[in-house]
């Protein structure tokens, strides 16, 4: 059976992306993991990165016509990608009605029944991490055996009834070999993102021990954290350096620095191989997982940037999210990182569901920008709150009437779940306003730090 995995070509936060340029393209590491797992199990599998190659649905359809897969798996990485999922699955059926279409990702995991009811061209949905579920599904389709024992699979029965199996598989090893990229990715579309200037994603662990009330990670990946061997992690980095001359890397673990001994082992392995002289890298982590000795160790291995979930300037809001951090910790952590020469990215969330009027939103913009001045992050990630079903915040806002329980249907249209009080346009206008004020403030701050002669020249 020939399998084609497609990375959908849609920007995150579609409405915002219409007015803001998103230049960063992410390597589809999840699809690469799945492809290698299936390949190791003996299946012929290819990956088409339509996002990196900027392919519209008609060009994706051309590839499907040429490759003639038996199965097409479509990644739904962002909520705004759902329309592309519908159109790609429909294109598959137009090419050959017998092509099996499978969809995976965070959004499909939480609205699987809704998606199957809405889109007849989607045959199966994988809920959660996909390697073992997809493998077991492919095996069942090949051998024509029952689907009832395949955990985390949603599908239609012979009578049209929609089923969603419970249970969970947890992959013990998810090591990847960079040398496999030329064989796995469809050749003429892979050079768009495998270039020396690319920032490559590295996954050293899966999962998160924390339970923030807006987060989907624990439901998606299960409780606890699973780790690769530090040697395997550095093997991957070394492989990308040797095969593709890559120099910049990003650890995408949810809390990279939580397990300090694990991080110290990775740092020592990087330095032992001399990679710290060849690469720069960054990571995602938590405010509560920052301390001076750790930062010193990271910097010694040429870690140059850390991204942290600040979420809010308000302690009341942080407590409501169950973040388990304080404003003092946030400010101390950012000061420590600057002290150790590590660049910072601050992630904030605009919780549009917490407001009743546009005036309250304007006040929120002012307070966010004021807090940003105190932190002075090198870069900013500021997005609206993306609610998903089965999260505590979703349940809270349904109960207090801020959202309707059937508001989840808007996710199937690539839109945010609507607030009863704040229009979506107001939400995205507020996000853009913060970005503009942050950018202007950062520009003025840099201008004040430049020598006076820079501004006097030419006068």
C-alpha positions, 0 to 999 in steps of 0.5 A: 500500500502506498501512503502519502502524508500531506502538510496542509498549506495554511497559515496559523490564525488565518484572519490575522495572517491576512494582514500580517506576514508570517515568514517562518516555515516549520519543518513538518516533524510530526509527519516525518516521525510518522513516515519513518515509523511506517517506513520501518514497518515496511510501507512505501510512504512519502511526505508532501510539504505543501506549506513549505512549497506554497502549493494550492489544492490544485497542485496537491491534486496533481501530486496525488494524480502522479503518485497514486497513493492508496492512502492519503493522510492530511495534517491539520496543524492549525485550526485555520487549516480545516478548509484545506483539509476538506478540499484536499480530502475531496480532491483525493476522492475526485482522483480516485474514490477508493483512496482512503483519507485520514486526518490527524492533528489537534483540532480533529482530535477534539471534534472528530465526530463533528468532522466526520459528520460534516465531511463525507470525503474524510474516512478516518480521524486519528485522535492524538499522536499518530504513529501507532494508530496509523500503523494499526489502521493501515494493517487493519485495512490491508488485512480487512480486520476489525477497527474496534480495538484500534485506540484513538480512532474515529470512523464510520461504521457500515451503517453510517454510525460514527464511532470513536474508540477510547484508550491510548498508545504511547510510543516509547521511541520517536528517534528520527534519522535526518539522512532519511529526508531525501527518500521520504519527502517528494524530491522536487518539493523538499529543497524549499525548506532544507537549506542552511538558513532554516531553523530545524525543529528538534523533539527531545521529549513528548508530553507535559506534567502541567495542566494549564486550563486552556491547554490541550497537550495532556489530552492529546499526548497523555499524562507525563513526559517521555524522553529520548536518550540524550545521545539520540537527540544530539545524533539528530542535530549532528545528522542535520549538520552533516547532511544539510549544513544546518546551523540553527535549531529549535527544541519544540518540547513543551518544557525543555528545561524541566528535567535539568539532568536531562538538559545537562546531559544534552548540553555536555553531549553537544559540547563533547562533539564540538557542535556548540562551535557550529550551531545556535539553538533555542527552546521552549520552556516554563517560567518556573524552570529557569535558574542561573546554573541552568542558564549558564550551562545552556549558554555554554552550549551556544543556546541563544534564545528561550521562548516562555509562556507568560500568558498574562500581566495579571496574577488573577488571570494566571491563577485562573489558568492554573499556570502555577507561576507568579508575576515576580517569577516572570520578571526575575526569569526575564532579567536572569536570561538577559543577564546570561546573554540569552534572547527571550520570546514572550508568549501572551494570550488575549483572552477575549472571552474574559471581556464584555466591551470593546473598552475593556479590550482597549484597557487590556491592550494598554496593560499588556504593553505596559507589562511588555515594557517591564520585561523587554522581550526580544520577540513577542508571540501574542495570539487570541485564546484558542478554545478547544472542547474538553478543556476546563476553560471551554467548560467554564465559558459554556457554563457562564454563557460566554460561549454556546456549546455548539459554538465549537462548530465555528472551529470547523469553519476555521474560525475562533469559537465566538464570544457572546460579547466580543466580535472576532474582528475586535479580537484580531484588531487588538492583537495587531494593535499590541504587535504595532505598539511592541514593534514601535517601542522596540524600534524606539528603544534600539534607537535610543541605544545607538550612538548619537552620530548615527542620527546626526549624520547627513545634517 
